[in-house]
Amino acid sequence: MKLLVKIVRGIYAGWCVIWFVLPFFGMYPLFWIFSRKPRWYPHAHSLNRFWSFVQLRMYGLPLRINHTVPLRKNTPYVYAPNHSSYIDIPLLLNAVPGYLNFVGKSSLAKVPLWGPIYQKLYISVDRKSAISRAKSYIQSGRTLDQGRSVVIFPEGTISENAGHEMLPFKDGPFKLAIEKQVPLVPVSMPYNHIFLPDVDGKFIVKWHPLKITFFEPIPTVGLTLADLENLKNKVFSIIQADLSLHNYYEHRYTNDPEVSTFSPSGI
């Protein structure tokens, strides 16, 4: 029985890899064309959203999108989601409407073929560089000034205990929301770490329904930087409380020091 389960999981993992790669290569000529000029970037973003839609559907994952209150159209938000898996960005692209922007690690810009497209469409940051962090913050502010929403992972990276306990939040998204006086939306994704966990040396895919919850936007009009810690703690408590509701069983993997060819790199 264990061997059968292993074989089935291997086949499913291969299926997921195929449906991650196949749509991208099929749409790559359009990606390349739409990334040539800034006025075409929204079309490239729409392609990216379609790519996310296709892969999630072909993975066969039931997806539940919850809104505690309706989000207003044509209103820029700062989205602050927990970060637990490499499926986070595709899930957010599938669930967040509009022409939004992402802040992601600079390593994404080095991915063959996709990297140059990502670098043009979104914001990359080297968190070890103060200059890079400052540039990404300025770019995020310009995004909001343009009326676009921005997604920033407050944890900054995926924790070893992803999906259970979050890392301490960084100040960036909260400072940005306060300075630009735009609402901040806490976002919880409680199952992503089960479907595609971040495990060194292992490529693990396990079928599991996904869920994403958008909580009520927190207004920042009238707030100052003196309110930053309270805002940060409030968002942390909202997301952590929701993650705790879904931790009804253990599902963790042990890191392997041996890095495999298919081990995903950090976001």
C-alpha positions, 0 to 999 in steps of 0.5 A: 500500500505504501508503494502504491501511495508513493507511485500515485503521489509521484504521478500527481507531482509529475502532472502538476509540473507539466501543468505548471510548465506547459501553459507558460511555454504555450503563452511565452511568445505573448508574454515576450511581446506584452513585456516589451512596452510598459503600456502593454504590461497590464496584458502581460499581467492578465496572461499571468493571471490566466496561467495561474487559473489554468494551473490551479484548475489542472492540479484538481484543487478545490478552491474556496475564496472567502471575503468577510466583506466585499472589497471596493472596486477601483480602490487601491489596497495593500494586501498583507498575506501569510507566506507559506508556499510557492503556490502563494503567488499563483493563488493570489493572482487567481483570487485578487482582481485587477492589475496589481503589483507584487513585491518578491525576492530578487531571485525570481528575476534570475529564473530563466525566461520568466525572470526578465518578465517578472522584473518588468511587471513586478517589484523585486527586492534583495532584502540583504541590501538597504538600497534595494529595500528602499527602491522597492518601497518607493516603487510600491508607493508609486504603484499605489499612487497609480491606483493599483493595489500591491501585495507584500508578504509581511513575513518577508520569507517562508518560515520553517513552521509555515502554516502554523506559526508566522514569523515576526512581521516587518514594518514595510507594508504597514508603514506604506499603508499609513503613509499613503493612507490606503486600506490594508487587507489581512489575507490568510492562506491556511493550506498552501503549505500542505499542497506545496511545502518549502522543504530543502532537498525535497520536491513534495506535492500533496493534493489538498483543497485550498482556501484563501480569506480576505478579511475586512480592510483596515482603514489607515486614514488619520493614522500616523507612524506612531500607530504602526506597531498597533496596526502590525500587531492587529493584522498579525493577530487576525491572520494567526487566529485564522491559521490556528483554526485550521491547524486541526492536524499536524502536517510537517516535513523534515528538512533534508540537507541533500538538495535535489534538482527539483528543490524549489528556490525561495520567494 
